Amino acid sequence: MGKQYDRLHPLIRDAARGGLPDWAAMSSQRVAHAERVARLMRKWARAHGLRKSDRARWSAAGFLHDALKGVSPPRLRKEFDLARDCPDPVLHGPACAVRLEEEGIDDKPFLRAVAHHTTGHPKLDLLGQSLYLADYLDPGRRSGRARRQRLRSRLPDEMDDVLPIVAAAKIGTLLEGRLQIPKVTVEFWTRIAQGR
């Protein structure tokens, strides 16, 4: 058990304990959000009976997912080679994954989870799906507080039922705002709507 943990990238081990890299750009409110998401991720990882190294990965993903949220979309586009069709509000996820990879993290499921925590992705594994849900169901979010709490109370046991509810809500928000739905989100929805 300890050997797997020791093999984790130091940045992941540090983030699992609440440490941010020096390049992180997060407001104090955003850090508080990341801490709440990391707590949910730790709780769900424990409930799944995951080993220490995987619990650390889950916690780190929760803490790091918004590490570049405080950087403007134009600057993210300038500094990182990001897909042109990626909408500005979600650029921080892919940019953060690129930065983590530049730091030497080669854990593809972890990087995919961080990159697509907002949009979803058809190849998200249990870690990625959990981060997608934890970000949306953060207990600190004010809108729909009671509804979010009801959905959180069903996790992690009923993930297969809660995941499409959250995805539909997120897609509905985009539709209501007449905003672009990323192609990857459509692919994610197609996957989960087919029962995976």
N, C-alpha and C positions, 0 to 999 in steps of 0.2 A: 504494500500500500504506500509506504513512504517513498519507494524508488520512483514510482510513477509521478508523484508530486514533485520530487526533486528534479525530474526531467522537464517539468513545465518551464516555459520561458520565464525569466525573472520578472518581466513586465506583467505577465499574467499573475504570477504569485503575489507581486506587490499590489496589483489592482484588486485581487481577491481580499486583501487586508485593508482596502480603502485608500491605496496610494495612487495618485494620478501621475502620468508622465509629465515632464516639464513643458512639453508642447501642447498640452491640453488647454482649451479655451472654453471655459464654462463659468457662467455666473454662479453666485452662491445658491440661487434658487435651482439652477440646473444641477449643481452638485447634490443638493438635497433630493431632487428627483432621481438621480442616478443611485444614490444610497438606498432609496426606497425600492427601486427596481432590483438592485443587487440583493436586498433582503428577501424579496419575493423569489428570486431565482435560487437563493440558498435554501429557502424553505421547500421549494418544489423539488430541488435536487435531492434533499434529504428524504422527502416523501417517496421519491423514486428509488431510494436505496443506493444511490450512486456512491462510488468510492471517493476518497478525499480529493484526489486529483481532478476528478470531474466536477465535484462540488466547487472547487476553486475556479475551474474554467467557467462554470455557470455564473458564479458571483462576479468574476472579472468581466464577463461579457455585459452583465447588467451595469457595472460601474463605468465601463469604458464606452458604451454604445453612443453616447452623446458627447464624447470628448472634444469634438471639433464643432459643436453646435454654435459656439460663439464666434465663428469665423464667417465672414460674409460670403454668399454664393459666388460673387465675381472673383474673390480671392481664392476660393476653393477651386474654381474652374481654371484659374491661372496656375495654381501650384500643383494640381493633380490632374492626371490624364483620366478624365471621367467621361462616361457615355454622354453624348450630346443630347440624347432624348431624356436624360435624367432631370426631372423638375427641380428647380432651385430649393424648395423646402426640404427635400430629402437628400441633398448633396452631402450633408455632413456624415451620413452613414458610409457610403462608398469611400469618401475621402479618408475617414478614420480607418477603414479596413486597409486601404493602400498604405497609410502611415504605419499601421501595426505590422504590415508585411515588410515594409522598409526597415523596421526595427528588428526583423529576424523571426517574426512569428510566422510559422508555416502550417498552422492548424487550419486547414481549409474550412471545416464546418464552423469553427469559431469565427473566422474572417467573414464567411458568408452570413452568419447570424448578425454580426455587427453591421455589415454593409446593407442588409435588407431588413433591419428591424422595423422600419416604417412601411416599406412597400410589400413585404413578403417576397417569397421566391419559391418556385416549385420544388427546389431541392433542399429546402430547410429541413434539418433533422430535428430531433426532439429538443435539443438546445436552442436552435433557431426559432422554432415554433414557440417555445416557452418565452424567449426574449421578446418576440413579436407581441405576445399576449401581456407579458409583464409591463412592457412600455405603455401599452394602451390602458391597462387596468391599474396603473399606479394609484395607490390609495390617496395620494395628495392631489389628484386631479379633481377640480370642483364640479365640472359639468357631468351630469348623470351619475352623481356619487352613489346613490342607492343602487342603481342598475349595475354599476361597475362592481360594487361590493357583492351583489348577488352572483355575478359571474365569477369573481375571485373565489367565492366560497365553494364553487364547484370544481376548483382546480387543486391539484393536478389530475384528479381522477377522471374528470369528464372532458379532457382536452379535445377529443374528437367531436364533441358536441359544441363546445364553447368556441373553438377556432373559427368555424364558419359564421357564427354570430358576430364575432369581433371583426372579421374580414368584411362582412356585409355592412356593418356600421361604418367602417373606415371608407369603404368604396362609396357608400351612400353620402358621406360628407363631401367627398370629391364631386359626386354628381350634383349635389345641392349647390355647391359653389361653382359649378360649371368649370371644374378644373380638370386638367389632363390626368387620365388614368394611365400610369406607366404600364408598358407592355408586360413587364415582369409581374405586376400585380394581377393582370388579367390571367396570366399563366398560372399564378399561385391560386387564384380563385377557381380556375378550371380544375386544378388538381384536387383541391379540398372539396369542391362540389361533387366530384366523382367518387368521393369516399376514400380517396388516396389509395 
